[in-house]
Amino acid sequence: MKFISKKVLFALGLSCVMIGGMQAQNPAGKRKIDGVVGVVGDYVILESEIDKTLLELKAQRIPIDNLSKCDLFERLLEDKLYAHQAVQDSIEVNDAEVTGFMNDQINRMVEEVGGIDRILGFYNKKTEEEFRDYFFDIVKQNKLTQAMQKHIVEKVTITPEEVRQFFKAIPEDERPTVGDEVEIAEIVIKPEISKEQKQKVIDRLNEMRSDVIDNGASFFSKAVLFTDDKGSAANGGFYSITKKAPFAKEFKEVAFSLAEGEISAPFETEFGFHIIYLEKIRGQHLDVRHILLVPKPTEQALEDAKKKLEGVREKIVNNEITFAEAAAASSDDKDTKQNGGVLRDPMTMDPRFDLNKMEDRELYFLVNSLKEKEISPVALKTDYRDQKSYRIVTINKKIASHKIDFVDDYTKVKTMALNKKQEGELQKWITKKINDAYINIQGEYRDCKFHNNWLKK
């Protein structure tokens, strides 16, 4: 969920931590010994946390020119307040999700700076284990902050009339400019996985299961070494789930059919083949570990998928069939095949994509040089699970940069209006909770001109 305000952007942005190369200064311009400068509930804020935040925001290319250290300190106060209240309200975050996210961030940090030793030096940690423990707490707090924000605004809705009034209130010369956009459709062909490839995976899972049951081998270690689920690998395949958790239906059915200490037989979901070890039952929660193995297509299967899509493309180019008809008949993307292959922003469901903000770089390079209605060459597609398929894309429509329009850009206007309303709810929540929480601000930060009444004057 994306909000307009700096404070919300900051809270969400901190969950993506990287290292930059700037030296931060304190409000007085002097270097000082690290120490506690603020406390919110059970959370403390160190002077170094503010300095590191400046580095992290710069590394994320978030503009910081207009952010003073007092601004950053206040943002940290808000983050701590959200996290503190999340704990008080028993809002939980999945430790396995936190670990998976943390591992992704550490890997990106290592790539950015050239080695784990440089990261340890920057964070003044002696070992990688010490750094991971420290970093886990940071990521978990950020996840708690996000969960609390989401909880506060989840029931906020907006009517068409509110959207209209919001747009009307924006002076014409202050209305934002929308960048160059495209409406894209795609057709995806996935390589077929043979029965032999599937059976190899099932046999391998059965071998691991037997080794744990018969020989006392470690399920944790096998998950670390062999699972194809990158998000849970470092944590031994661990997840804490409930019946309402967003996991595959088959996964939950198997998990909730197990007795404590039992290991399932191999079973299939849309992600591949799994075995599950039920480690502990905690009321409505299950602590499970799983190993995921994904059958890999053969080179011949990949080549066959490519040739099939080339045939589909040829029919479209020769006007034997429309792109939308071909998508409905041939595409293996179940989310788009029935709507002509049209792609949508998963956050807003807007079919328009800003070329300059497109996160899928493979897709960007495919469409950047295309003309309207032109069909791309067949191209290899690799998804977030490292699964390979082939795709063709077309641009249904190009929209030149323009001042935002109420009718043509209604989805964007609605998102802006909803963001503003959500921001108002968050502000009301902060104002109220400041009075309820223990807050202590020390040193020169007591002289900051805050937007909120943190000093309770």
C-alpha positions as CSV (number, residue, x, y, z in Angstrom):
1,M,0.0,0.0,0.0
2,K,1.4,3.3,-1.0
3,F,0.6,6.6,0.7
4,I,1.3,10.2,-0.3
5,S,2.9,11.6,2.8
6,K,6.6,11.5,3.5
7,K,6.0,9.9,6.9
8,V,4.3,6.9,5.4
9,L,6.7,6.6,2.5
10,F,9.5,6.7,5.1
11,A,7.9,3.9,7.2
12,L,7.5,1.7,4.1
13,G,10.8,2.7,2.6
14,L,12.8,1.6,5.6
15,S,11.9,-2.0,5.0
16,C,14.3,-2.0,2.1
17,V,17.7,-1.4,3.7
18,M,20.8,-0.8,1.7
19,I,24.0,1.2,2.2
20,G,25.0,4.4,0.6
21,G,28.1,6.5,0.8
22,M,27.2,9.8,2.5
23,Q,28.3,11.0,5.9
24,A,25.5,12.3,8.1
25,Q,25.8,15.1,10.7
26,N,23.9,15.7,13.9
27,P,21.7,18.8,14.3
28,A,24.5,20.8,15.9
29,G,27.0,19.8,13.1
30,K,29.2,18.0,15.6
31,R,30.1,14.3,15.8
32,K,28.8,12.8,19.0
33,I,29.0,9.5,20.9
34,D,26.2,7.2,20.1
35,G,23.4,7.1,22.7
36,V,19.7,6.9,23.3
37,V,17.9,10.0,22.1
38,G,14.4,8.8,22.3
39,V,12.1,6.1,23.8
40,V,8.6,5.1,22.6
41,G,7.1,2.3,24.7
42,D,9.6,-0.5,24.7
43,Y,11.5,0.8,21.7
44,V,14.6,3.1,21.8
45,I,16.0,5.4,19.2
46,L,19.8,5.7,19.0
47,E,21.7,8.6,17.5
48,S,23.3,6.2,15.1
49,E,19.9,5.0,13.9
50,I,19.2,8.5,12.5
51,D,22.5,8.6,10.8
52,K,22.0,5.2,9.2
53,T,18.5,6.2,8.1
54,L,20.0,9.0,6.1
55,L,22.3,6.6,4.4
56,E,19.6,4.1,3.7
57,L,17.2,6.6,2.2
58,K,19.9,7.9,0.0
59,A,20.8,4.4,-1.2
60,Q,17.1,3.9,-2.1
61,R,17.2,7.2,-4.1
62,I,14.5,8.7,-1.9
63,P,14.9,12.5,-2.0
64,I,16.4,13.8,1.3
65,D,17.3,17.4,0.4
66,N,14.3,18.7,2.4
67,L,14.6,16.2,5.3
68,S,16.4,17.5,8.4
69,K,17.6,15.2,11.2
70,C,14.7,16.5,13.2
71,D,12.3,15.3,10.5
72,L,14.0,11.9,10.4
73,F,13.8,11.6,14.2
74,E,10.1,12.4,14.1
75,R,9.6,9.7,11.5
76,L,11.4,7.2,13.7
77,L,9.2,8.2,16.6
78,E,6.2,7.5,14.4
79,D,7.6,4.1,13.3
80,K,8.3,3.1,17.0
81,L,4.8,4.2,17.9
82,Y,3.2,2.0,15.2
83,A,5.4,-1.0,16.1
84,H,4.7,-0.5,19.9
85,Q,1.0,-0.4,19.4
86,A,1.1,-3.4,17.0
87,V,2.6,-5.5,19.8
88,Q,0.0,-4.1,22.3
89,D,-2.8,-5.0,19.9
90,S,-1.4,-8.5,19.3
91,I,-0.8,-7.8,15.6
92,E,1.6,-10.5,14.4
93,V,4.0,-10.7,11.6
94,N,5.3,-14.0,10.2
95,D,8.9,-14.6,11.4
96,A,9.6,-16.7,8.3
97,E,8.5,-13.9,6.1
98,V,10.7,-11.5,8.0
99,T,13.6,-13.9,7.6
100,G,13.0,-14.3,3.9
101,F,12.8,-10.6,3.4
102,M,15.9,-10.0,5.5
103,N,17.9,-12.6,3.5
104,D,16.9,-10.9,0.3
105,Q,18.0,-7.5,1.6
106,I,21.3,-8.8,2.9
107,N,22.0,-10.4,-0.4
108,R,21.3,-7.1,-2.2
109,M,23.5,-5.2,0.4
110,V,26.4,-7.6,-0.3
111,E,26.1,-7.1,-4.0
112,E,25.9,-3.3,-3.4
113,V,29.0,-3.0,-1.3
114,G,31.1,-6.0,-2.4
115,G,31.1,-8.2,0.7
116,I,29.7,-9.1,4.1
117,D,32.8,-7.8,5.9
118,R,32.1,-4.3,4.7
119,I,28.6,-4.5,6.0
120,L,29.8,-5.8,9.4
121,G,32.2,-2.9,9.6
122,F,29.5,-0.4,8.8
123,Y,27.1,-1.7,11.4
124,N,29.9,-2.3,13.9
125,K,29.2,-6.0,14.2
126,K,31.8,-8.7,14.8
127,T,30.1,-11.7,13.1
128,E,27.5,-12.3,10.4
129,E,25.4,-14.1,13.0
130,E,25.4,-11.0,15.3
131,F,24.5,-8.8,12.3
132,R,21.7,-11.1,11.3
133,D,20.2,-11.0,14.8
134,Y,20.4,-7.2,14.8
135,F,19.0,-6.9,11.3
136,F,16.1,-9.3,12.0
137,D,14.9,-7.0,14.8
138,I,15.0,-4.0,12.4
139,V,13.1,-5.8,9.7
140,K,10.6,-7.2,12.1
141,Q,9.9,-3.8,13.6
142,N,9.4,-2.3,10.1
143,K,7.0,-5.2,9.3
144,L,5.1,-4.4,12.5
145,T,4.9,-0.8,11.5
146,Q,3.5,-1.7,8.1
147,A,1.0,-4.1,9.7
148,M,-0.2,-1.5,12.1
149,Q,-0.6,1.1,9.4
150,K,-2.5,-1.4,7.2
151,H,-4.8,-2.3,10.2
152,I,-5.6,1.4,10.8
153,V,-6.6,2.1,7.2
154,E,-8.0,-1.2,6.1
155,K,-11.6,-0.1,6.5
156,V,-11.1,3.3,4.9
157,T,-13.1,3.5,1.6
158,I,-13.9,6.4,-0.7
159,T,-17.0,7.2,-2.8
160,P,-17.0,8.6,-6.4
161,E,-18.3,11.9,-5.1
162,E,-15.4,12.1,-2.7
163,V,-13.0,11.5,-5.6
164,R,-14.7,14.2,-7.6
165,Q,-14.4,16.7,-4.8
166,F,-10.8,15.8,-4.2
167,F,-9.9,16.4,-7.8
168,K,-11.9,19.6,-8.0
169,A,-10.0,21.0,-5.0
170,I,-6.7,20.7,-6.7
171,P,-5.8,24.0,-8.5
172,E,-5.3,23.4,-12.2
173,D,-1.7,24.6,-12.2
174,E,-0.9,22.2,-9.3
175,R,-2.3,19.1,-10.9
176,P,0.5,16.5,-11.3
177,T,1.8,15.5,-14.7
178,V,1.4,11.8,-15.7
179,G,4.5,10.4,-17.5
180,D,4.5,8.5,-20.8
181,E,2.4,5.4,-20.3
182,V,1.5,2.2,-22.2
183,E,-1.3,-0.4,-22.0
184,I,0.3,-3.8,-22.5
185,A,-1.0,-7.3,-23.2
186,E,1.0,-10.5,-23.2
187,I,0.7,-14.2,-24.1
188,V,2.7,-16.7,-22.1
189,I,3.6,-20.3,-23.0
190,K,5.1,-22.4,-20.3
191,P,7.2,-25.5,-21.1
192,E,5.5,-28.8,-20.3
193,I,6.9,-30.8,-17.4
194,S,7.1,-34.5,-18.2
195,K,5.8,-37.2,-15.9
196,E,9.5,-38.4,-15.6
197,Q,10.6,-35.0,-14.4
198,K,7.8,-34.8,-11.8
199,Q,8.6,-38.4,-10.6
200,K,12.2,-37.5,-10.1
201,V,11.2,-34.7,-7.8
202,I,8.7,-36.9,-5.9
203,D,11.4,-39.6,-5.5
204,R,13.9,-37.1,-4.2
205,L,11.4,-35.8,-1.6
206,N,10.6,-39.3,-0.5
207,E,14.3,-40.0,0.0
208,M,14.7,-36.9,2.2
209,R,11.5,-37.8,4.1
210,S,12.8,-41.4,4.8
211,D,16.3,-40.1,5.8
212,V,14.6,-37.9,8.5
213,I,12.2,-40.5,9.7
214,D,14.5,-43.6,9.6
215,N,17.9,-42.1,10.2
216,G,17.2,-39.1,12.3
217,A,18.5,-36.6,9.7
218,S,17.8,-32.9,10.2
219,F,14.7,-31.6,8.3
220,F,16.0,-28.1,9.0
221,S,19.3,-28.8,7.3
222,K,17.7,-30.4,4.3
223,A,15.5,-27.4,3.8
224,V,18.4,-25.1,4.0
225,L,20.4,-27.1,1.5
226,F,17.8,-28.2,-1.0
227,T,14.5,-26.3,-0.9
228,D,13.6,-24.2,-4.0
229,D,11.7,-21.8,-1.7
230,K,14.3,-19.0,-1.4
231,G,12.2,-17.1,1.1
232,S,12.3,-19.8,3.8
233,A,15.5,-21.6,3.0
234,A,17.7,-19.8,5.5
235,N,15.2,-20.5,8.2
236,G,15.0,-24.2,7.6
237,G,11.7,-23.9,5.6
238,F,9.8,-22.5,8.5
239,Y,6.4,-20.9,8.3
240,S,3.8,-20.2,11.0
241,I,0.3,-20.5,9.4
242,T,-3.4,-20.4,10.2
243,K,-6.3,-21.6,8.1
244,K,-6.7,-18.0,6.8
245,A,-3.1,-17.6,5.9
246,P,-2.4,-16.8,2.2
247,F,-1.0,-20.2,1.3
248,A,-2.0,-22.6,-1.4
249,K,-5.2,-24.5,-0.6
250,E,-3.4,-27.8,-0.9
251,F,-0.6,-26.7,1.4
252,K,-3.0,-25.8,4.2
253,E,-5.1,-28.9,3.7
254,V,-2.0,-31.1,4.2
255,A,-0.6,-29.1,7.0
256,F,-3.8,-29.2,9.0
257,S,-4.2,-33.0,8.5
258,L,-0.9,-33.8,10.2
259,A,-0.2,-34.7,13.7
260,E,2.5,-32.9,15.6
261,G,5.9,-34.3,14.6
262,E,4.6,-36.0,11.4
263,I,6.1,-35.5,8.0
264,S,3.7,-35.5,5.0
265,A,4.1,-37.5,1.8
266,P,5.0,-35.4,-1.2
267,F,2.1,-33.4,-2.7
268,E,1.7,-30.9,-5.4
269,T,0.7,-27.2,-5.5
270,E,0.9,-24.6,-8.2
271,F,4.5,-23.9,-6.9
272,G,5.8,-27.4,-7.2
273,F,6.1,-30.4,-5.0
274,H,6.4,-30.2,-1.2
275,I,6.8,-32.2,2.0
276,I,5.7,-30.7,5.3
277,Y,7.0,-31.3,8.8
278,L,4.5,-30.2,11.5
279,E,6.8,-29.0,14.2
280,K,4.3,-27.6,16.7
281,I,0.6,-26.8,17.2
282,R,-0.1,-23.5,18.9
283,G,-3.9,-23.1,19.2
284,Q,-5.0,-21.9,15.7
285,H,-1.4,-21.6,14.5
286,L,0.8,-24.3,13.1
287,D,4.6,-24.1,13.1
288,V,5.6,-26.0,10.0
289,R,8.8,-26.6,8.0
290,H,8.6,-27.5,4.3
291,I,10.8,-28.4,1.5
292,L,9.8,-27.3,-2.0
293,L,11.2,-28.9,-5.1
294,V,10.3,-27.5,-8.5
295,P,10.5,-29.8,-11.5
296,K,12.8,-28.3,-14.1
297,P,11.8,-28.4,-17.8
298,T,14.1,-30.1,-20.2
299,E,15.9,-28.0,-22.9
300,Q,13.6,-29.7,-25.4
301,A,10.5,-28.7,-23.5
302,L,11.7,-25.1,-23.5
303,E,12.4,-25.2,-27.2
304,D,8.9,-26.7,-27.9
305,A,7.3,-23.9,-25.9
306,K,9.2,-21.3,-27.9
307,K,8.2,-22.9,-31.2
308,K,4.6,-23.1,-30.1
309,L,4.5,-19.4,-29.3
310,E,6.3,-18.5,-32.5
311,G,3.4,-20.2,-34.3
312,V,0.9,-18.2,-32.3
313,R,2.7,-15.0,-33.1
314,E,2.8,-15.8,-36.8
315,K,-1.0,-16.2,-36.9
316,I,-1.5,-12.9,-35.1
317,V,0.9,-11.1,-37.5
318,N,-0.9,-12.6,-40.5
319,N,-4.2,-11.4,-39.2
320,E,-5.6,-15.0,-38.8
321,I,-6.5,-14.3,-35.2
322,T,-6.4,-11.2,-32.9
323,F,-4.0,-10.9,-30.0
324,A,-7.0,-11.2,-27.5
325,E,-8.3,-14.3,-29.2
326,A,-4.9,-15.9,-29.2
327,A,-4.5,-15.1,-25.5
328,A,-7.8,-16.7,-24.7
329,A,-7.0,-19.8,-26.7
330,S,-3.3,-20.3,-26.0
331,S,-1.9,-18.3,-23.1
332,D,-0.8,-20.2,-20.0
333,D,-1.2,-17.1,-17.8
334,K,-4.5,-17.8,-16.0
335,D,-4.7,-14.3,-14.6
336,T,-4.8,-12.6,-18.0
337,K,-5.8,-15.0,-20.7
338,Q,-9.6,-14.3,-20.4
339,N,-9.2,-10.5,-20.6
340,G,-7.1,-10.4,-23.8
341,G,-3.8,-10.8,-22.0
342,V,-4.1,-7.3,-20.6
343,L,-1.6,-6.6,-17.7
344,R,-2.6,-4.6,-14.7
345,D,-0.7,-2.9,-11.9
346,P,-1.3,-5.3,-9.0
347,M,-1.6,-2.5,-6.5
348,T,-4.1,-0.3,-8.3
349,M,-5.5,-2.6,-11.1
350,D,-4.7,0.2,-13.5
351,P,-4.0,-1.2,-17.0
352,R,-1.6,1.7,-17.6
353,F,2.1,1.5,-16.9
354,D,4.5,4.4,-16.5
355,L,7.5,3.4,-18.7
356,N,9.9,5.2,-16.4
357,K,8.7,3.4,-13.3
358,M,8.4,-0.1,-14.7
359,E,10.0,-2.5,-12.3
360,D,10.0,-5.5,-14.6
361,R,13.1,-4.7,-16.6
362,E,12.7,-7.6,-19.0
363,L,9.3,-6.3,-19.9
364,Y,10.6,-2.7,-20.2
365,F,13.1,-3.7,-22.8
366,L,10.5,-5.6,-24.7
367,V,8.0,-2.8,-24.9
368,N,10.2,0.3,-25.0
369,S,10.9,0.1,-28.7
370,L,7.5,-1.2,-29.8
371,K,5.0,0.8,-31.7
372,E,1.3,0.7,-30.9
373,K,-0.2,-2.7,-31.9
374,E,3.2,-4.1,-32.9
375,I,4.0,-7.6,-31.6
376,S,7.3,-8.2,-29.9
377,P,9.6,-11.1,-30.8
378,V,9.3,-14.3,-28.7
379,A,11.3,-13.6,-25.5
380,L,12.3,-15.7,-22.5
381,K,10.5,-14.8,-19.3
382,T,11.9,-15.6,-15.8
383,D,9.5,-15.0,-12.9
384,Y,10.2,-14.3,-9.2
385,R,10.4,-18.0,-8.6
386,D,13.0,-18.4,-11.3
387,Q,10.6,-20.3,-13.5
388,K,11.1,-19.9,-17.2
389,S,8.5,-19.5,-19.9
390,Y,8.2,-17.6,-23.2
391,R,6.1,-14.6,-24.0
392,I,5.1,-12.1,-26.6
393,V,3.7,-8.7,-25.8
394,T,2.0,-5.9,-27.6
395,I,1.2,-2.3,-26.8
396,N,-2.6,-1.8,-27.0
397,K,-2.3,1.9,-26.5
398,K,0.4,4.6,-25.9
399,I,-0.5,7.6,-23.8
400,A,1.7,10.6,-24.0
401,S,2.8,12.6,-20.9
402,H,-0.1,14.9,-19.8
403,K,-1.7,16.8,-16.9
404,I,-3.7,14.3,-14.9
405,D,-7.3,14.1,-16.2
406,F,-10.3,13.2,-14.1
407,V,-11.9,10.9,-16.7
408,D,-8.9,9.4,-18.4
409,D,-6.9,9.0,-15.2
410,Y,-9.7,8.2,-12.9
411,T,-7.9,5.2,-11.3
412,K,-5.0,7.4,-10.4
413,V,-7.2,10.2,-9.1
414,K,-9.1,7.7,-6.9
415,T,-5.8,6.3,-5.6
416,M,-4.6,9.8,-4.7
417,A,-7.9,10.7,-3.0
418,L,-7.9,7.4,-1.0
419,N,-4.2,8.0,0.0
420,K,-5.1,11.4,1.3
421,K,-8.1,10.0,3.3
422,Q,-5.9,7.2,4.7
423,E,-3.2,9.7,5.6
424,G,-5.8,11.6,7.6
425,E,-6.8,8.5,9.5
426,L,-3.2,7.8,10.3
427,Q,-2.7,11.3,11.6
428,K,-5.7,11.1,13.8
429,W,-4.4,7.8,15.2
430,I,-1.0,9.2,15.9
431,T,-2.4,12.2,17.7
432,K,-4.5,10.0,19.9
433,K,-1.8,7.4,20.6
434,I,0.8,9.9,21.6
435,N,-1.2,10.7,24.7
436,D,-1.4,7.0,25.6
437,A,2.2,5.8,25.1
438,Y,5.3,6.4,27.2
439,I,7.5,8.8,25.2
440,N,10.8,10.2,26.2
441,I,12.9,12.6,24.1
442,Q,16.4,13.6,25.2
443,G,19.2,16.1,24.4
444,E,19.0,18.6,21.5
445,Y,16.1,16.7,19.9
446,R,13.9,18.3,22.5
447,D,14.5,21.6,20.6
448,C,13.1,20.1,17.4
449,K,9.9,21.7,15.9
450,F,7.8,18.6,15.6
451,H,4.6,18.3,13.6
452,N,3.1,16.2,16.4
453,N,3.0,16.8,20.2
454,W,5.7,14.3,21.1
455,L,6.8,16.4,24.1
456,K,3.2,16.4,25.4
457,K,3.2,20.1,26.2
